[in-house]
Amino acid sequence: MRVIEQVKAQLREALAEAVNRAAAAGDLTGPAPATIILEVPKDRAHGDWATNLAMVMAKPERKAPRAVAEAIRKHLPVDASWLESAEIAGPGFINLRLKFGWVHQVLPAIQAEGDRFGHSDHGAGKRILLEYVSANPTGPMVLVQARSGAYGSTLGRVLNASGYDCTTEFYVNDAGNQVRLLAKSVDLRAQELRGATIEIPEGCYPGEYVIDAARDLLELDPDFLGKPEEERMTFLQRWAPEYFRSGQEAILRNYGVVFDRWFSERSLRAAGKPAQLVERLLKAGAAYESEGAIWMRTTQYGDDKDRVLVKSDGEYTYFAADACYHMDKYDRGFETLIDVLGQDHHGYLGRMKAMVECLGHSRESLEILFTQIVRLFKDGEEFRMSKRKGTFVLMEDLLDQVSVDAARFFFLLRGLDAHMDFDMDLANLKSSDNPVFYVQYAHARICSILRQAEEARLTVPAAAEANLALLTDEAEIDLARKLAEFPEELIAAAEAREAHRLSRYTNDLATVFHSFYSRCRVMTEDADLTRARLVLCDAVRVVLRNALGLMGVSAPERM
């Protein structure tokens, strides 16, 4: 039940009716525009909602905005649901004040819907393919992937909660030259472990983590190096990427990130999809042969140059693999594709948009979100890794330092497109200065209140049986209002692809709750007031739990 949207619909209906009445009286010509904008004023003293309707209508009405506003205010129906009064402000805004208690109707809805409160059918089942993380299977997960993992998994849940049919996917680049280089790197390290002196060729992977893979390989098959080199390379080109992929999957699962599908590039190649796509593009005139290679005509769609699909040696390019994968997404019936990429891929935006147009789909059907870099800080200084692990920060290193809850919540404090400094000391702090502790403590405090009530042989009553009209304090009204905003907040987060809106909302809700708690005693001498406040507190608990659950953050009952 989207209480705010229902109330806003009633207000828009009342405003449109006022314009029609004004037109019938000769005060305006009308009609009202199809869309009437309603916004919450920054200063609540200005009312519950404000509209710029009069300013929008001023030009076609050939009247001053305040004159139009006065005509609308004069003809507002006195029996409009929830509308208490209207005031004209500034250049012609109409500030609308609602009747007392309109927000109380959100409490029965929260109680009835429970963990479904906030969910809607807004997306009407539109199919979305959300691809994120997609780290190369040539090494361990690093810090930026922890950020995109928290953000992508939250966004997927938000989209599904808002009525979209969102499928999440991890694209595994387990084919091509990088896999051959990885296989060679593991083989060389295995030789080194058996006493050989080796040099890592340019292009191979020198990281110490490759030694760990080689060690596990030799434990699996002690006689591996006795096999012919061709046999070793064939085996390693499958085993090595799967070794790292399975490790990635395990750490992501522990981090609360589970994909609907791990999609293998190798599977596309095995099915002959790249060749089929190239043939399809050549027939359509969207690709051509030149200099012994095959090119896609991406310049026709705004790219700075055409892109090679097949090199002169017959090898498919990474661009061809990307095109093939995205074509496969469309062929599976997805209407919108969302790719979460690292900031080092920012230069790919134009070519990828051109690519999907070349494939016969609109540019708007592909959305790309870029993940900006993260720096870790500890004891006031940037956190560095050991020499053994290299210059990059591993995802597992972060999770050794902070909890999953803290990591996920902190990564959701800002949008993906903003650079981020992650303060590990703050993330571990057990005080209200720590954002995740502050929000979780609000939930735990409510659970404590409910336990106290239970000890006093009081239970949360059915909202319909409680006298919610007793909730008259400003702190109570503000709290109920904030609860009512949750469904609209989820929809806004889904539409804007802004998963970080949830951290802001939960922080705001916790702030309003803590303010209520310091101002209003829940357990009072007035039994009816106590029952009403128990309903209110329990509603806050439900919404905090729902929001934190979408973020992949726990809602502890004790702290």
N, C-alpha and C positions, 0 to 999 in steps of 0.2 A: 504493500500500500504506500504510494508516494503521496504523503499528506501535503507537502508543499506544492507539488505540481497540481493537485486537485484544488487547493486554495487559490493558486495563481490562475488556474483555468476559470474559476468563479469570478475572480477579480477582472480578468480580461473580458469575460462575458458582460460584467456590470459596466465596464468602461465602454464597450462597443454599444451597449444598449443606451448609455448616456448620450453618445454621439447621435444615435438614431433619434432619440427624443429631442435633442437640440435641433436636429435638422427638421423634424416635424414642427417644431415651434418657431422655425425661421431664424434661430440663433446661429446655426451652422448649415453648411450645405451637405457635409458628410459624403460618403460613409467613412467609418474608421478604417485604417489600413488593415491589411490581412494579418500582419504581425504586430502585436503590441508588446513592447519590451517592458519587463518589470525587473528592477534591481533592488537589492537590499541596500539602504543608505549606510554610509560609513558611520554616521552618528545616529544611533537608534532613537534619539530624541526626535528625529525627523520622521518617525513612523516605521512601519514594518516593511513597506515596499514603496518605491518611487517609480514613476513612469515619465518618459519624455514625449508622450503621445501628443501633447499640445504643440510642442516645438516641431514635431514631424508634420503635423497638419497645418501649421501656420502659413506656409507658402501657398498650398492649394486653396486654403480658405481665405487668403489675402487679408489676414488679420494678425495682430500682434500675438505672440505665443501666450502671454498672460491672459489676453481676452479669450483665446480659444480654451485655455485652461479653466477660466471662470465659467464658460458655457458648459463645459463637460462636468465640472464640479456641481453646478446648479441642477443638472438633470440626472445625476447619479441616483439610481433607484434606492429608496430608503430601506427597502426590504432585502437588499443584496446580502447573500450569505456571508457572514463573518465580517462584513465591512462596517466599521464603526464611524469613521469620518475621513474627510479628504481636505488637505490644505495645499495652497499654492505657494511655491517657494522659488526664489531666484528668478531666472529668466522665463520660467514657465513650467517648472517641474510640478507634478501633482504627487504629493506625499500621502500615502494611504495608511491609515491606522486601522487595525483589525479589532474586532470585539474580543474582550477578555476570554481567555481559555481556549482559543482556537488550537493552540499547540497541544492541549491535553489529549486530543484525539489520536496523537501518535503513539501514546503509551499502550492502549489496547492492541494496536497493530503490531508493535514490537513484541508484545507478549504472545500474540497469536502466531506470528510468523517465526519467531525464534531465530535460529541460525540462517533462515532464508530472508530475514529482514534486510532490506537494501537491494535485494535482487529484483530484476525487472525484465521485461521482454523488449526493452528499448531497441536492441540490435536486430530484432525480428529474424533471428536465425541466420543473418548474413555470415557467410563462410570466410574465415580469415586464417591464413597460414602465418604463424609467428615463428620465425627462425632466429635463434639467438645463441650466444656463446660461440658455437661452431669453431672451436679451437682446432688448429691442425693437430693430427695425431702423431706429432713428432717430438713430443715432450710433455712435461707436466703443465697443469693449469697455473696461470699467473694472476696477478692482482686485478687487472682490468677485467678479466673474465669473471672474477668474483662479483664485481660491480654489475656487469651485464647479466649475470645469472640471477642475482637478487631482483633486478629491475624487470627482466624478461618474464620470470616466473610469476611475479606479482601482476604484471600487465596482463598475462594470459588469464589469470584467475579473475581479474577485474573485467576483462572483456566477456568472459563466459557468464559472470554474475550479472552483467548488463544486457544479456540476451543475445550476444553474438555466439556463433558456433566457431570457437577458436581452437585450432589444433597447433601444438607446439612441436618444433622439430630442431634437431641438431644435425647439421650437414657435416659428414665425415669426409674429408679430403684424403681418401685412402687409395689414391691412384696417381699416376704421373711421376715426373722426375723427382719430386721431393721424397716419394716413397722409396725410390731406388737409392737415393742418397742416404736415407735413414737406414735401409737394409745394409748398405756398405759400412756405415758408421758403427752399427751394432756388431757386425762381423769383425771389424778391425779391433774394437774394444775387447771382444771375446779372445782374439789372438793375443792381445796385450795381457789379458788376465792369465793366459797360459805361458807367459814369459817372453813373448815376442816384443821386439822394439818396433814401434809403428809411428807413422806420421799421419795426422788427419788431413786429407786432401782438402783443398779449397772447395767450399760448397757443402761439405759434409757437416755433421752436427758434433761440435766439440764438447758439448756440455757434459758435466760429470754424471748427470742423470742417465746418460747412455751407458755408462759403466754398470749402473744398477741393473739396467735391462739386460746387458750382456751376462752379468753374473747370474741372473734368474734363468736366462737361456741355458747356460751351462749346467745349472742345477737340474733343469728339465731334461737336458740331453747332454751328458758329459762327453759323448763321442761326436758332438756336432761338427767340430772343426775337421774331423777325419773324412767328411763327405766332400764330394766334388764342389768346386766354387759355384758352378751354375745351379746345382741343387740347393746349396745354401742360400743363394740370392733369391731363388724362387720362393723358398720357404719363408725367408725373412721379410719379403715384400708383403706377405700376408700376416705373419706373426707380429712383426714389430709395430705396425700401426694399430693392430688390435690390442696389443699389450698396453700401449699408452691410452687408447680409447677406453678400455675397461677400467683403467685407473682413473681416468677423467670421470667416467660414469659413477664410480664408487664415491669419489669425493663430492661430486655434485649432489648425489643422493643424500649424503650426510649433511649437506648444506641446504636441503629442502628443495632441490631442483630436480624434477623428474620430467622427462620429455615423453610426449606421446609416441614419438618415433625418432630413432637414430637412422638417418638416411645416408646410405653409402654411395659415394661417387663411383666406386668400383661396380656397384650393381647397375648403374646407368650404362657404363661402358660394356659390361658383360651382356646387356640386353640390346646392344647396338644402337642405343638412343642417340649418341652424338652423330653417327653417320646418317641416321634417319632425319635428324634436325637439319644437317647441312644440305641434304638432298631436297628437303622441303623448302629451305630458304632459297636455294638455287633456282628451283622451279618457280618460286614466287617472285624472283627478281630481287629479293632482299639480300642476296649474296652474289659474289662474282669471283672469278679466278683471275689472278694477276701475279706475275713474278714467281710462278710456281706454287703460290699459296692461295687459299680461299679466304675471302674477306667478307665481313658483314657491312652493309651500307648504313652504318650508324650516323654518318654525317647528314643523311637526309632527315634525321630527327634531332639535330642540334649538337651532336658530338663533334669534338674538334678534329677528329680523324676517324677513318674507317678502322675497324678492329679485325685482327687476324683470327680466324677460326681454326684453320688447319695450316700448319707451317709447311715449308717446302719439303721437309723430310717426312711429311705425313703425320707428324705428331699433332694431336689436338692441344690447343692452348688452354690456359686456365679460364680465359674468357669464354671459350667454347663450352667448357664444363659448366660454368655459371649459367650460360644461356640455356643449356640443355636442362639443368636442374630447375630453372625458373619456368621453362616451358612445361616441364613435368608437373609443377605446382598448378599451373593453369589447367592442364589436361585433367587433373584430379578434381576440378570443379571449384577451386578457391577463387573468390571474387576479389579479395584484397590480400596482398602479400606485404608483410612487415618484416624487414631485415634489420637486425641490430648488429652493427658493425663497429670495429675499432676506429678511433679517430685517424689512424694511418690510412684508412680506406676512403677518406673524404674526397679524394680526387676521382673516385669511382662513380660519384653520384651522376654526373652527366652521361657517362657511357652506359650505366645501368638503366637509366630512364630511357635513353635512346634504344637500348637493347630490347626492352619490353614493347616499345612501340614497333620496332622492327619485327617482333614476334606476333604483332597484330593485336596488342592490348594497350589500353590507355596508360599514359604516364602516371596518372593519379592512382592507378590500381597497385602501384609499387610504392611503398613508403619505406624510407630508410632512416633509422635512428642511429646516430653516432655516439659512441661511448668515449667520453673524454678521460684523460689520464687521472690517476689517483696517486697521491704521495702519502706514505705512512709516516707518522711522527710518534716518537716516544721520548719521554723526559725532555721535551722541548726541542729535540733534534730529529732530523729525518732518519728513519729506520733503515739500516742497511743489512743485507744478507751476508752470510759467511762466504769466504772465497770459494769454498767447495760448491756452493749452490749457484755461484755466478752473480751477475749484476742485477738480475731481475728478482722480483719478490714473488714467491710462490703463494698460491692460494692456501695451501696447507700450512704455510708459515703464519699467515694471518690468523687462521683458525686455531693455531697453537697459542696465539696471544690473546684472542678475544673470543667470546661466545658466538655461536651462530646467530642468536637473537640480536646481539649488538651489531655484528657485521651486517646483517640484512637491513636492520633499521637504519643504521648510519648511511648505507649506500642508497637508501630511499629518502634521505633528507634533502637531496638536491636532484634536479633533472639530469639526465644523462649527458646533455650538451654542456654542462658546467664542469670546470676543473674542480677537483676535490682534494682537500687535505684531511686525511683520516687520523684523528687524535686517539691513539690506542689507550692512553691514560684516561681520557674522558670516557671512552667506551667501557672501561672496567670499573669506573667509579660507582659506588653504591650510594648515590645521593640524587636529589632532584636536578642537579646540574647535568646529569646524564639523561639525554632525551628518552632513550628506551626504558631506563629505570623509572623515569617520571611517569610514563604512560602505563607501564606494567604495574607500578605501585598503586595507581588509581584503581585498576581492576582488582588487585589484591585487597585493597582497603574496603572495597564494596563487598567482597567475599567475606571479609572479617565482620562487617556490619550484619550481613545475613546470618552468619554463624551466631553472633550475639543475639539476634532476634530469635533464632531457633532455640537457643538456650533459655530464652524467656518465653518459650512456647508460642512464638509468633511465626507465622509463615507469610510469604508474599501472597496477598489475596489476588483473586481474579480482578483484572483492571475494571471490568464492568461492575464489580461489586464494591469497589473503593470509591470514596467521595473525592474525586480528583479536583473538584472545584475548590478544595481547601488549599491547593497548591497555588498560592497567590503571591508569594515572595518573589521579588525580582530575580533572585538567584535561581529559584525553581523554574520560573518561566524561561530564563536564558538557557537553562539546562535542557528543558524540553524542546526548545527551539533548535538547539544544536543537534539533538537527536533526530529531529525531523529533517535536517539537512542531509543526512547520510545517503539516502537513495540518490538524490540529485548530485551529490559529490561523487558517487561512484560513476554515474553516467558521464559527468564532466571529465573524470579521469580516463574513462574508456574512449570518449570521443577525441580527446586531445592527446591520447597515448601518454598520459602523465601519471605514471604509477606513484610518483613521489607526492602527489596530492594527499595520499592516505596518511603519510607521516605527519603532515601538517594538520590534517583533520583530527587524528588521534591526539596530537599534542593539544590542540584547541579544546577538544572535548575533555581531556584530563584537566586542563586549566579551569574550565568552567565547573567541572565537578569538584575540584579541590576548593574552589571559591564557595560553592554551595555547602560543602562539608564544614567549612570554617564558620559559616553564617547560620546554618540551619541544623539543629539537632534532629537526627532521624528518630531515635527512641525518645519519645516525649510522654508526658502525662495524658495527652489527648490521644486516645486509642485510634480514632478515625484519621487524625493527621499522621500518626505513625504509619498506619496502613497505606495511606496515599504516598508517603515518602518512601516506603519500602518498594512500592510499585515503580516509582521514579528511579530509585537506585538500581533496582534489578534491570530496568530497561537500559541504563547506562552500561551495566555489566555486559549485557547481551551485545550491544553495539560495539563496545570496545573489543570484545572477543571476536566478533565478526570481522571487524576491520583488521585486527592483528592477524587473524587467520588468513585473510587475503594477502597479507604481507609476508606470510610464512614465519611469523613471530609468535612465540607462545604467550598465553595469557595466564600467568601463574595465580594460584589462589592464595598463596602465602609467600611472603618475602621477609 
